[in-house]
Amino acid sequence: MPLRLSCRSDLCLLCKFPNDHRAMKLTVAAVLASQIAHVICVSATLWNAVVSGYGNPLTLLIFPLGADAVILFTAITGGLVESSFAFRLWKLSKSLTLPLISLALCLLTQSIALAMTVKAFVMTSLVTFATDENILITLSFTSRLVCELTLTQSMVWYLRKQRSSTFSRTTTKIDRMVLWTLETGLITSLVVVFIMSFFLAMKQNYIWIGMYAILATVNANSLLASLNGRLIIRSVPNDSFNMNTLSSLSGGRSRRTQSVVINVTQTVANAPGVFKYDESEV
């Protein structure tokens, strides 16, 4: 089901936004490829635990190779998604400070995840692994959470700075962008909070492993949802807007407000170069 949702989102993205930058299309394709590999590894892990090892609890004492690979593909997906959001933050803020901080946190998170992958391939006991690598795993979740919150809150802050109360159409679009950014960004942070909480409080019952298995899918769908959300943002009615003008009376002392409705029509066919823009920067 999550993979089907990702495939449908990719297809919608390609059909509705064919003019997106090639780098964005390659990023989406790489995320989809990583998701396919991730689903294969999760399926192999479930087959090993539920079918091949049915009735044998000893199979849960060590990760199968598919579960080890899940850590790797989760790191790849997270790196692609977070770097894409960092690029968007740079285009929005026109500053390098927060994007570089976000990229540094992203690199730290993925580096720790790669180190965990190597250690997972050679471990002999899952219980021992969770105990010995407690600091490393906690640091990985913490850095990922800080990175996600930094990206989300920074984009919301810069969007709010550009909010204007003059034109209702512009204000409505920015408000929708803020809401959509919060929805797509905080859901990933919430999943990370749950994983870290279960890991620290209930390390022995493997609930945190089940939550970790869906982290890559949530990451991927947050990126695809933010890109396809441009359809919702552009659905703001743009046929008319109101302007208040002041006209003075003949005496010059009293003024009254008149409401003027201006109809705005954009004819793209007559001016093909006026309304062109890079889809990936939205």
Order of alpha helices (4+ residues) and beta strands (2+ residues): alpha-alpha-alpha-alpha-alpha-alpha-alpha-alpha-alpha-alpha-beta-beta
